[in-house]
Amino acid sequence: MMKGVMMICAYLLDRMIGDPDWLPHPVVGMGKAISRLDRLLQHIIHRYQWNHEIAVYRIRSLGLLFPIVIVGGVYGVAFFLVKWVSAWNEWLGWGLELFLVATTIATKGLADAGREIYQALVANDLPKARHALSMVVGRDTDQLDESEIVRGGVETVAENIVDGVTAPLFYAAIGGAPLALAYRAVNTLDSMVGYKNEKYLHLGWASARLDDLANWVPARITLIPMFLAMWILHLDPRKAWQVVRRDAHRHPSPNSGYPEAAMAGGLHIQLGGVNTYQGRVSQRALLGEPLAKREPAHLLQAIRVLYLTTFLYAGLISLILFAFDYR
């Protein structure tokens, strides 16, 4: 029963306080560790002038060190820290684990980011809206109009329902704070080195593939509370399901297409299209149909879907854990 209580309490704690600047956050430490390991591996690559065939094999082999060292290290540190504190005081250990699980969730932070974009748009401050969007996406935003800013914001909210909330809760339910933090390390690795560019195509391959694998189940089971949330909010879960079945597989990510396609269908808007990354144009598959013109209000609708989907998901996870505890 205590694990079920922990899940819902961790979720509610994040909803209330999010990630305040004054509070140390594990992801910051993960980012620093990844940067240091990246510099070491880049130094090794530049020191040895391998020919092309050997270089690809050896660089990909070096790339395995990212998940081994970072993910393994994060899991190990969290596991022994929780065990040590729990051995000293069981309730203190429970509280520590609750706090650590809460740090892996980003419901409030994601909603705040979406709301900041919305407020700038309704104030007709496009430069501010572009800047707010640039804080949460990797694409170039300096030339985007209102419709494209809305698209970027809605896509980010939809994708991060999984990355930022349901996936870490899924792994917390299985393996507590250590596994939830390990998932967050996987996600952070993907965001830092999982790019298909010249620098990370081979070095970051293992991190990118591990992130795809880690999100495969959460991305799909999240659709259940997402459709229910849309029904409660008087959106269109039936259309969401139709768009998921038809378009989700077209997304370049094997997982992100599911929540994004569902959001597109439920809101009756079209997502996807042309993105620009550091001046390079990338054509993304279109998700859904433009039954409605994209407007700032769609950002608020996406945030409502985020809040209700994650609340229902956290409640469902807790009920399942309660049921197993009483068996």
Buried (B, 14 or more C-beta within 10 A) or exposed (E): EEBBBBBBBBBBBBBEEBBEEEEEBBBEBBBEBBEEBBEEBEEEBEEEEEEEEEBEEBBBEBBBBBBEBBBEBBBEBBBEBBEEBBEEEEEEBBBBBBBBBBBBBBBBBBBEBBBBBBBBBBEEEBEBBBBBBBEBBEBBBEEBEBBBBBBBBBBBBBBBBBBBBBBBBBBBBEBBBBBBBBBBBBBBBBBBBBBEEEEBBBBBBBBBBBBBEBBEEBBBBBBEBBBBBBBBBEBBBEBBBBBBEEBBEEBEBBBBBBBBBBBBBBBBBBBBBEBBEEEEEEEBBBBBBEEEEBBBBBBBBBBBBBBBBBBBBBBBBBEEBBEEEEE
